[in-house]
Amino acid sequence: MLEVEGLASRYGRVPALKGIDFTVSRGELVALVGANGAGKTTLLRALSGVQPVSAGRICFEGTDITSASPERRVRLGIVQVPEGRQVFGPLSVEDNLRLGAYVRRGTGTAADLERVYAMYPALAERRRQPAGTLSGGQQQMLALGRALMAQPRLLLLDEPSMGLAPRLVEEIFAHIVALKRADASIFLVDQNARAALRIADRGYVLETGRIALSGSGAELIGNEEVKAAYLGF
């Protein structure tokens, strides 16, 4: 589904990504783990089209999208849940969800709203409530629901567990597993390496803008380097 070859990006003269190669297959959950500053969010922004690339190629379902606009990528089905949720605080929960479907010109949004509410009953109960008054976990559910309203073919998740209590982290990852079981294709970035790799089909370790390791989720959890650097033992 997604093929990335030799991807590079920089902030001014400072290189952030240095020749990244990876793939995501249809129906697969691929995790990317790494330390702060490794380039994880930069990579997701490059995939979404909001971070310029200086070299390399991004191919989505056989189409080269390296130079495509962010809007074009959303229309093709690449949808990102950003780090920090980024909900529109003054707007209601329902208005936030409807904004997720803005590229669809209103087709089928009512049915999709009901599907999102069925997945996240807490949002249904608070549909008229300003999004900024939700808890962190509820805001993360809202950010996921907003992305689903765009009918994504590939879902990019940036740090979905950030700032959440352990119980809520478990709940959010359970929702991600449910999406995968529904045949969603997911590229997951999270500093909670153990939780991310546990649910991943495959994983990559990013270090200072380069892919340092790759393998199945189970292989990386069992890798001594990964254990020492990211799993705390």
N, C-alpha and C positions, 0 to 999 in steps of 0.2 A: 504493500500500500504506500509506504513512505520510504524513499531511498535518499540518503544524504551522503554526499561524496566530497571530501576535501574542504568542508565548510570552514571558512575563516571570517572573523569579524574583529573590529577594533574600535576603541574609543580614542579618537585622535590618533596619536602615534603608539598608543598602548594596545598590544594584541590581547584580545579576550578569548577568542576561539582560534585554534591553531591546527586546522586540517582535520575536522571531525568527520568520521565515517560511521554510520549506523543505519539500521533498518527497523521498520515496524510492519509486521504482516497483518492482514485482515483478521479481526477477532482476537488479536494478541494484546496482552498487557505487558508493556516494556517499562522498566523502572530505570531512572538515572539518579545515581547518588553521588555525593561529593561534599567537600567542605565548603564553608562560606567563602565566596570569592573564586570558586573553581570555574564559574562560567555557566552554571545551570540555567539561571533565569535568562541570561543573554542568549543562550541557545534556543530557549522557548520563544523569546521575542523575535529571533531570526526566523524561526519556523512560521510565526504569525505574520511576519512582514513588517514589523514595527522597528526592527533593528537592522540596519544595512549590513549586507555581507560584502566582504572584500575579495573573496575567492570561493570557489566551490560551486556545488550544484544541489538543488533541492528538487526532487521529483515526486509528485503525488499522483498515484493511480495512472502512471505512464505519462504524465504531463509535466514538463519543466516549469516550475513556478518560482524559480529563483528571483525573478524580477517582478512577480505579480504583486499587486497592491494588497494591503490587509483585507479590504472589502472583498476582493476577488477570491482570496483564500477562504474567507468565511462562506461565500457562496458555493465554493467547491466542497465545503464540509469540514474545514479545519477550524476548530473552535477552542479557544483557550479559557480556562478558569484561572484568573491571575492571582499572583501572590497577594495575600492580604485581603482577599475577597472582592474589594473594590465595588461594593454595592452602592447604589444611589440612595444615600441615607434619608433625604427628605421625602422621597417617593415611596408609595406603598409597596408592599411585597408583590402584589399583582402587577403593578406598573413595571417593577423591575423585571419580572418574568416576561411581560409582553415586549420589553425592549430587547430581550434575547432573540425574538422572532422578527426583528425589524427588516431583515433582508427578504422575508417571505411574503411581504405585502398582505398579511392577514389571512393567508390560506391555511385552514386547519388549525389555527391557533387555539380555538376554544377547546377542541378535543385534547390538544397537547397540554393545555393548562390543567385539565382534569387529570391527565396522566401524572403530571408533576405533583399535583396535590395528593394523589393516591400514593405516590412514592414517599412524600414528605408531609404527613398529616399536620405537623406543627405549622407548616406554611399555610395550609388551608385554614387553620384556626385563626391565623394572623394576617389574612390576605389584605385587609384594609389598613393594617398597621404600618407606620413608617418603618422602612427597612433598618434605619439607624437605631431603632429601639430594640432590635433583636439581639439575642446572645450571640457570642462568637460562633458557636456550633450551628445555630440557626442561620446565621449569615452565610456560613460555608454551604449549608444545604441550599440556600437561596442562590448562591453563586453557581452551584452545580445545576440547579433547576433552570436557571437563566440560560446556561450553556446548552442544556438539553432542548430548550425551546427553539434553538437554531437547527435542530435535527442534524447533529454532527456525524460525520463519517469517521473522523479522527478527533478524539478528545485529548487536549493538552492540559494537564493538571499541574499547577505550580504551587508547591508547598501547601497542600490542602490541610495538613495537620498543624500548621504553624499557630502557636499561641493557644492551643486547645488543651483542656485537661485530659488526662489519660483515658477516662471513660468516653469522652467525646471523640478522641482520636480513634478508638476502637469502633465507634459508631460510624464515623466518616469512612473508615477503611472498609467496613461492612457494606456501606452503600456503593463504594467503588467496585468491590467484588460482585455485588448484585448487577452492576452495569456490565461488567465483563461477562457474566453468565448470560446476559441478554444479548451477547455477541457484539458489544461495543469494542472498538479498537482504541486503546488508551496508551498515551505516553505520560508516565507519572514521574514528576520530580519531587523529591521530598528528603529533608535532612534526617527524618526518622528512617534510617537505612534498614533496620531490622524489619519494621512493619512493611516498608515498600517492597523489599526483596522477598518477603514471605509470601506475598500475593502475586508476584510477578512471574510471568512465563520466562522472560529473559531480563537481564540487567546489564547496565554499563556503569563503570566507575569513572568519573571525570576528575582529573587533577590538573590544575592550572591551565585550563583550556584544551586539554588533550584527553582522549580516551585512554585510560591506563589499563583497565581490565574489562573483560566481558565474559558472559556465560549465562547459564540458567540461573534463576533466582536462588535455587537450592545450592548450586555450585558456589555462588558468590558469598552466601551466608556461611558456607563451610570453609571459605578461603582464609588462610591465616592472616594475610595482609589486610583484608577487609575487616576481619575480626578486630585486629589491633587498632586500625585507624578509625573505624566507623561504628563498630558494635560494642565497644567498651570492654572487650576481654580478649 
